[in-house]
């Protein structure tokens, strides 16, 4: 946050003054603002075409996330021209924190689709429970981060204001989000372990589904890297090393989020997920490595009808 007490400097569009630092600790890159607006805008448009074409409406979550990213990077482009404008600063910091939540929500739904394909025995939770639990965690995280951001912003406008409390609340929100993603990863690993024991190993490592699984893992890794970066960045405070050096933000937030969403343009669920429930075990396979309790639950489940040994 800037140390200047001239509030008029943060209204309208004032030219950069070398004697007064900006809220960023630098002047946001105009080239980066244009590049990421274009990249996220293109991904958004392609996602819209894809989910309308294949009628995978839940994939609109990726488009919404891209739209929020465009708003954030447009605000940074605005800040490149008007580096002291407080509205541009608040728009970019709020939208670029929120945007990845839509990507994780899409990934949660995708795992639910996998569970529907492989049957209830492949998961400890139902698809709906996954969605409710982890999306609720994302919403809670966003509320915490928004509250912290609002408090930090209000303090920054005051003479001798203390932004530490608001910053700590924001950090708590991001850590909570990071923890929920970590739990989701554990649940996803459990899903793959169960699916392999049910005899679906070949489906997971070969064929169309393997590409979609790879895309999901890749996207989660990118989001995870970004979340770790954001946690360390805010923990250092508004004058910390990471937050005042733009290169880290461009690479560890901007690039990571482009990769996290663009990978689903290339490996789109509408193309790679089967369109019906006829998902059989490998031909000639008559036994599956599982214990008796799993087998009994598997074959007694009405939800599993249509997946089994044909």
For each residue, the residues with C-beta under 8 A, 3 or more apart:
1: 23 152 156 163 238 239
2: 9 10 20 21 22 23 84 156
3: 20 21
4: 9 20 21
5: 159
6: 9 20
7: 10 11 157
8: 11
9: 2 4 6 14 20 84
10: 2 7 84 85 86
11: 7 8 85 86
12: 82 85
13: 81 82 85
14: 9 17 82 83 84 85
15:
16: 22 27 83 84
17: 14 20
18:
19:
20: 2 3 4 6 9 17 84
21: 2 3 4 25
22: 2 16 25 26 27 79 83 84
23: 1 2 84 86 89 156 238
24: 27 28 79 83 89 243 244 246
25: 21 22 238 239 243 244 245
26: 22 244 245 246
27: 16 22 24 79 80 83
28: 24 32 33 76 77 79 80 83 92 246
29: 32 33 76 80 246 250
30: 33 34 77 80 81
31: 34 35
32: 28 29 35 36 73 76 246 250 254
33: 28 29 30 36 37 73 74 76 77 78 79 80
34: 30 31 37 38 77
35: 31 32 38 39
36: 32 33 39 40 69 73 76 254 258
37: 33 34 40 41 70 73 74 77
38: 34 35 41 42
39: 35 36 42 43 258 262
40: 36 37 43 44 66 67 69 70 73 257 258 261
41: 37 38 44 45 66 70
42: 38 39 45 46
43: 39 40 46 47 62 66 258 261 262 265
44: 40 41 47 48 63 66 67 70
45: 41 42 48 49
46: 42 43 49 50 265
47: 43 44 50 51 59 60 62 63 66 261 264 265
48: 44 45 51 52 60 63
49: 45 46 52 53
50: 46 47 53 54 56 59 265 268 270
51: 47 48 54 55 56 57 58 59 60 62 63 270
52: 48 49 55
53: 49 50 270
54: 50 51 59 268 269 270 271
55: 51 52 270
56: 50 51 59 268 269 270 273
57: 51 60
58: 51 61 106 109
59: 47 50 51 54 56 62 63 106 264 268 269 270
60: 47 48 51 57 63 64
61: 58 64 65 102 103 105 106 109
62: 43 47 51 59 65 66 102 103 106 261 264
63: 44 47 48 51 59 60 66 67
64: 60 61 67 68 102
65: 61 62 68 69 99 100 101 102 103 106 261
66: 40 41 43 44 47 62 63 69 70 99 261
67: 40 44 63 64 70 71
68: 64 65 71 72 95 98 99 102
69: 36 40 65 66 72 73 95 96 99 257 261
70: 37 40 41 44 66 67 73 74
71: 67 68 74 75 91 95
72: 68 69 75 76 91 92 94 95 96 99
73: 32 33 36 37 40 69 70 76 77 92 96 254
74: 33 37 70 71 77 78
75: 71 72 78 79 88 89 91 92 95
76: 28 29 32 33 36 72 73 79 80 88 92
77: 28 30 33 34 37 73 74 80 81
78: 33 74 75 81 82 85 88 91
79: 22 24 27 28 33 75 76 82 83 85 88 89 92
80: 27 28 29 30 33 76 77 83
81: 13 30 77 78
82: 12 13 14 78 79 85 88
83: 14 16 22 24 27 28 79 80
84: 2 9 10 14 16 20 22 23
85: 10 11 12 13 14 78 79 82 88 89
86: 10 11 23 89 90 153 157
87: 90 91
88: 75 76 78 79 82 85 91 92
89: 23 24 75 79 85 86 92 93
90: 86 87 93 94 149 153
91: 71 72 75 78 87 88 94 95
92: 28 72 73 75 76 79 88 89 95 96
93: 89 90 96 97 149
94: 72 90 91 97 98 146 149
95: 68 69 71 72 75 91 92 98 99
96: 69 72 73 92 93 99 253
97: 93 94 100 142 145 149 170 174 230
98: 68 94 95 101 102 142 145
99: 65 66 68 69 72 95 96 102 103 257
100: 65 97 103 104 223 226 227 257 260
101: 65 98 104 105 138 139 141 142 177
102: 61 62 64 65 68 98 99 105 106
103: 61 62 65 99 100 106 107 219 223 257 260 261
104: 100 101 107 108 134 138 181 184 223
105: 61 101 102 108 109 131 134 135 138
106: 58 59 61 62 65 102 103 109 110 264
107: 103 104 110 111 184 216 219 220
108: 104 105 111 112 130 131 134 135 184
109: 58 61 105 106 112 113 127 131
110: 106 107 113 114 212 216 269
111: 107 108 114 115 127 130 184 187 188 191 216
112: 108 109 115 116 127 128 130 131
113: 109 110 116 117 127 269 273
114: 110 111 117 118 122 191 195 209 213
115: 111 112 118 119 120 122 123 126 127 130 191
116: 112 113 127 277
117: 113 114 273 274 277 279 307
118: 114 115 121 122 123 191 195 198 200 279 307
119: 115 122 198 298 301 303 304 307
120: 115 123 126 297 301 303 304
121: 118 194 198 290 294 297 298 301 304
122: 114 115 118 119 191 194 195 198 200
123: 115 118 120 126 127 130 187 190 191 194
124: 187 190
125: 129 130 133 187
126: 115 120 123 129 130
127: 109 111 112 113 115 116 123 130 131
128: 112 131 132
129: 125 126 132 133
130: 108 111 112 115 123 125 126 127 133 134 184 187
131: 105 108 109 112 127 128 134 135
132: 128 129 135 136
133: 125 129 130 136 137
134: 104 105 108 130 131 137 138 180 183 184
135: 105 108 131 132 138 139
136: 132 133 139 140
137: 133 134 140 141 176 177 180
138: 101 104 105 134 135 141 142 177 180
139: 101 135 136 142 143
140: 136 137 143 144 176
141: 101 137 138 144 145 173 174 176 177 180
142: 97 98 101 138 139 145 146 173
143: 139 140 146 147 173
144: 140 141 147 148 169 170 172 173 176
145: 97 98 141 142 148 149 169 170 173 174 177
146: 94 142 143 149 150 173
147: 143 144 150 151 169 173
148: 144 145 151 152 165 166 167 168 169 170 171 172 173
149: 90 93 94 97 145 146 152 153 166 170
150: 146 147 153 154 166
151: 147 148 154 155 163 165 166 169
152: 1 148 149 155 156 163 165 166 167 169 170 238
153: 86 90 149 150 156 157 166
154: 150 151 157 158 161 166
155: 151 152 158 161 162 163 165 166
156: 1 2 23 152 153 161 163 238
157: 7 86 153 154 161
158: 154 155 161
159: 5
160:
161: 154 155 156 157 158
162: 155 165
163: 1 151 152 155 156 166 167 237 238
164: 167 168 237
165: 148 151 152 155 162 168 169
166: 148 149 150 151 152 153 154 155 163 169 170
167: 148 152 163 164 170 171 234 237 238
168: 148 164 165 171 172
169: 144 145 147 148 151 152 165 166 172 173
170: 97 144 145 148 149 152 166 167 173 174 234
171: 148 167 168 174 175 231 234 235
172: 144 148 168 169 175 176
173: 141 142 143 144 145 146 147 148 169 170 176 177
174: 97 141 145 170 171 177 178 227 230 231 234
175: 171 172 178 179 231
176: 137 140 141 144 172 173 179 180
177: 101 137 138 141 145 173 174 180 181 227
178: 174 175 181 182 224 227 228 231
179: 175 176 182 183
180: 134 137 138 141 176 177 183 184
181: 104 177 178 184 185 220 223 224 227
182: 178 179 185 186
183: 134 179 180 186 187
184: 104 107 108 111 130 134 180 181 187 188 220
185: 181 182 188 189 220 224
186: 182 183 189 190
187: 111 123 124 125 130 183 184 190 191
188: 111 184 185 191 192 216 220
189: 185 186 192 193
190: 123 124 186 187 193 194
191: 111 114 115 118 122 123 187 188 194 195
192: 188 189 195 196 204 213
193: 189 190 196 197
194: 121 122 123 190 191 197 198
195: 114 118 122 191 192 198 200 201 203 204
196: 192 193 199 200 201 204
197: 193 194 288 289 290 294
198: 118 119 121 122 194 195 288 290 298
199: 196 281 282 285 288 289
200: 118 122 195 196 203 204 281
201: 195 196 204 205
202: 205 206 207 282
203: 195 200 206 207 209 210 279
204: 192 195 196 200 201 209 210 213
205: 201 202 210
206: 202 203 210
207: 202 203 210
208: 211 212 271 272
209: 114 203 204 212 213 272 273
210: 203 204 205 206 207 213 214
211: 208 214 215 267 272
212: 110 208 209 215 216 267 269 272 273
213: 114 192 204 209 210 216 217
214: 210 211 217 218 267
215: 211 212 218 219 263 264 266 267
216: 107 110 111 188 212 213 219 220
217: 213 214 220 221
218: 214 215 221 222 259 260 263
219: 103 107 215 216 222 223 259 260 261 263 264
220: 107 181 184 185 188 216 217 223 224
221: 217 218 224 225
222: 218 219 225 226 256 257 259 260
223: 100 103 104 181 219 220 226 227 256 257 260
224: 178 181 185 220 221 227 228
225: 221 222 228 229 252 256
226: 100 222 223 229 230 252 253 256 257 260
227: 100 174 177 178 181 223 224 230 231
228: 178 224 225 231 232
229: 225 226 232 233 242 248 252 253 256
230: 97 174 226 227 233 234 253
231: 171 174 175 178 227 228 234 235
232: 228 229 235 236 242
233: 229 230 236 240 242 243 248 249
234: 167 170 171 174 230 231 237 243
235: 171 231 232 240
236: 232 233 240 241 242 243
237: 163 164 167 234 240 243
238: 1 23 25 152 156 163 167 243
239: 1 25 243 244
240: 233 235 236 237 243 244
241: 236 244 245
242: 229 232 233 236 245 248 249
243: 24 25 233 234 236 237 238 239 240 249
244: 24 25 26 239 240 241
245: 25 26 241 242 248 249
246: 24 26 28 29 32 249 250
247: 250 251
248: 229 233 242 245 251 252
249: 233 242 243 245 246 252 253 254
250: 29 32 246 247 253 254 255
251: 247 248 254 255 256
252: 225 226 229 248 249 255 256
253: 96 226 229 230 249 250 256 257
254: 32 36 73 249 250 251 257 258
255: 250 251 252 258 259
256: 222 223 225 226 229 251 252 253 259 260
257: 40 69 99 100 103 222 223 226 253 254 260 261
258: 36 39 40 43 254 255 261 262
259: 218 219 222 255 256 262 263
260: 100 103 218 219 222 223 226 256 257 263
261: 40 43 47 62 65 66 69 103 219 257 258 264 265
262: 39 43 258 259 265 266
263: 215 218 219 259 260 266 267
264: 47 59 62 106 215 219 261 267 268 269
265: 43 46 47 50 261 262 268
266: 215 262 263
267: 211 212 214 215 263 264 271 272
268: 50 54 56 59 264 265 271 272
269: 54 56 59 110 113 212 264 272 273
270: 50 51 53 54 55 56 59 273
271: 54 208 267 268
272: 208 209 211 212 267 268 269
273: 56 113 117 209 212 269 270
274: 117 277 278 279
275:
276:
277: 116 117 274 306 307
278: 274 306
279: 117 118 203 274 306 307
280: 283 307 308 310
281: 199 200 285 288 308 309 310
282: 199 202 285
283: 280
284:
285: 199 281 282 288 309
286: 309
287:
288: 197 198 199 281 285 295
289: 197 199
290: 121 197 198 294 295 298
291: 294 295
292: 295 296
293: 296 297
294: 121 197 290 291 297 298
295: 288 290 291 292 298 299
296: 292 293 299 300
297: 120 121 293 294 300 301
298: 119 121 198 290 294 295 301 304 308
299: 295 296 304 308
300: 296 297
301: 119 120 121 297 298 304 305
302: 305
303: 119 120
304: 119 120 121 298 299 301 307 308
305: 301 302 308
306: 277 278 279
307: 117 118 119 277 279 280 304
308: 280 281 298 299 304 305
309: 281 285 286
310: 280 281
